[in-house]
Amino acid sequence: MRRSIRISVRLTEEEHRLLKEKMARIGVTNQEAFLRKMALDGLVIRLDLPELKQMISLLRYTSNNINQIAKRLNESGRAYDTDLAEILEKQKQLWGLANKILMKLSTIQ
C-alpha cells in the first residue's frame, strides 16, 4: 500500500520519552506504524498469555490423540477406555486454561 499523505507531529522531550517508553513496553520498534495505529484505532494491546501457548499445545496433543483413536477404530473397530479418559482429562485442562485466559482478558480496560 502506498501512503502519499504525510502528517508531521511535534513533541516535547518528555512526550517523546513517553512515546518511546510505551513503544518499548509493548515491544514495538516501528514508530510510524505505532503512531498510525494509535491515530486510527486509539488503542494498541499486546497480549502476552503463556496460557494461550499452553492451550495451543494441549489442542495439538489432543487432536493427535483423537486422530490416532480414529485410525485404530477404522482398522480394528476398537477404542480403549484409557484413550478416552486421557482425552477427557485434556479437555478439562483446556477448559481451565480457556477460563484463565478469559479472566485475564476481562481485566483489560
C-alpha positions in Angstrom: 0.0 0.0 0.0 1.4 3.4 -0.9 0.8 6.2 1.6 1.1 9.5 -0.1 -0.1 11.9 2.7 2.4 12.9 5.3 1.4 14.3 8.7 4.0 15.9 11.0 3.8 15.9 14.8 5.9 17.9 17.2 6.7 16.5 20.6 8.4 17.8 23.7 11.4 15.9 25.0 9.2 14.4 27.8 6.4 13.4 25.3 9.0 11.8 23.1 10.4 9.9 26.0 6.9 8.7 27.0 6.2 7.6 23.4 9.4 5.6 23.3 8.6 4.1 26.7 5.2 3.0 25.6 6.6 1.5 22.4 9.2 -0.4 24.3 6.7 -1.7 26.8 4.6 -3.4 24.1 7.6 -4.4 22.0 7.1 -2.1 19.0 10.1 -0.7 17.2 8.4 1.0 14.2 7.4 4.4 15.4 5.5 5.3 12.2 3.3 2.1 12.5 2.7 2.7 16.2 1.6 6.3 15.7 -0.6 5.3 12.7 -2.2 2.5 14.8 -2.8 4.9 17.7 -4.2 7.6 15.5 -6.6 5.3 13.7 -7.7 3.0 16.4 -6.7 4.8 19.6 -5.5 1.7 21.2 -2.7 -0.9 20.9 -2.8 -4.0 23.0 -0.1 -6.6 23.2 -1.2 -9.8 24.8 1.4 -12.0 26.5 -0.6 -15.0 27.6 1.6 -18.1 28.3 -1.7 -19.9 29.0 -2.6 -19.4 25.3 0.6 -21.1 24.2 -0.1 -24.0 26.6 -3.6 -24.3 25.4 -2.5 -24.5 21.8 0.0 -27.2 22.7 -2.8 -29.2 24.5 -5.1 -28.8 21.5 -2.4 -30.2 19.2 -1.8 -33.1 21.6 -5.5 -33.9 21.9 -6.0 -33.6 18.2 -3.2 -36.0 17.6 -4.7 -38.5 20.1 -8.1 -38.2 18.5 -6.7 -38.9 15.1 -4.8 -42.0 16.4 -8.0 -43.3 18.0 -10.0 -42.7 14.8 -7.4 -44.6 12.9 -7.5 -47.5 15.3 -11.3 -47.6 15.2 -11.2 -47.7 11.4 -8.7 -50.5 11.4 -9.9 -52.7 14.3 -13.2 -51.3 15.4 -11.9 -50.9 19.0 -11.1 -48.0 21.2 -9.5 -48.1 24.7 -11.0 -46.6 27.8 -7.6 -45.2 28.7 -7.5 -43.2 25.5 -10.9 -41.7 26.1 -10.1 -41.0 29.7 -7.0 -39.2 28.6 -8.9 -37.1 26.1 -11.5 -36.1 28.8 -8.7 -35.1 31.1 -7.0 -32.9 28.5 -10.4 -31.4 27.7 -10.8 -30.4 31.4 -7.3 -28.8 31.2 -8.3 -26.9 28.1 -11.4 -25.5 29.7 -9.4 -24.5 32.7 -6.9 -22.7 30.5 -9.6 -21.1 28.5 -11.2 -19.8 31.7 -7.8 -18.3 32.9 -7.4 -16.6 29.5 -10.9 -15.1 29.6 -10.4 -13.9 33.2 -7.2 -12.1 32.1 -8.8 -10.6 29.0 -11.7 -9.3 31.2 -9.3 -7.2 33.2 -8.1 -5.3 30.1 -9.6 -1.8 30.0 
